[in-house]
Amino acid sequence: MEQYWIIARSVTYAQRMERVLTAAGIRTRIFRAPRELSDRGCAYAVELTGGVVRPALAILRGAGFYPTKLYLLQHGKYVEVPL
């Protein structure tokens, strides 16, 4: 199953995105993102499975949230996906 990580600028922003997605019935998990995924050095990620990525992004945008980046974990490597 594909794993996508939505990068948030802070833990608070990630928690808010998680709440919005959970309320919409989308299961997520937040955690500290690896340093190489953020130019800020301290970022958090919201993890999603492949089938819900596009609907989740639409829900987030509708709620006024704009993730900084989106990554797909493929074969142990992070691949940036256009938002």
N, C-alpha and C positions, 0 to 999 in steps of 0.2 A: 504494500500500500504506500502510495506517495505521501511524503510529509512536506508540508509547506510551513515556512516561518515568516510571519509578518513582523517586521522590526518596528518597535515603538521607541520613542525618544526618551521615555522614562518608565519606571515601574508603575507609577500612577496612571499614565496613559495606557499602558498594557492592561492594567486591571480594569479600567473603564471599558476598553475594547472587549475584554473577556466577558464583562457583565452584559454588554449589548448583545454579543453573540450567543451567550447562554440563554438570555431571554428569548432569542429567536429560535432556540432549539438546536444550536450548533455547539458541539462539544469542543472545548479548547483546553489548552494547558499553557501557562506562562512560565518563563524561566529566563535567567540571565543569558543573553546572547554571547556567543564567542566574540572575542575582541576583533577578529578579522572581518566581522560582518558589519561593523559600525565605525564610521569615521569619528565618532564622539568618544569612543573607548568604553563607555558605559551605556549599554542599551539592553533592552529586554525584548523577548520574542514571544509571540502568541503562535502556538503550534496548531495547525489544522491538517486534516486529511485531504487528499486530492479532490474528492468529489464535491467539496463544499467551498472551495477557494473563491470562485467567481461570485457566487451568491453572498458569501461572507463579506467580500470587498464591497459589494453593492450595499449591503446592510450597513456597513461601517460608514461609507460615504453619506448615506442617507441620514445617519445619526450625527454627521459632522466630524467624523474621525478620518484622518488622512495618514496612513502608515508611511514611513520613510522609505522602506524597501521591502521586497518580497523575495524569498529564497526558496528553492526546491532542493531538498537533500537527495542527491543521486549518487549511488555507489560510494558513499562516504565523503562526497564533496558537495560544497554549496554552489549552486548555480543561481545567479540572479535572474529573476523573471520580471519583465516589464509590468508595471502597475497599470 
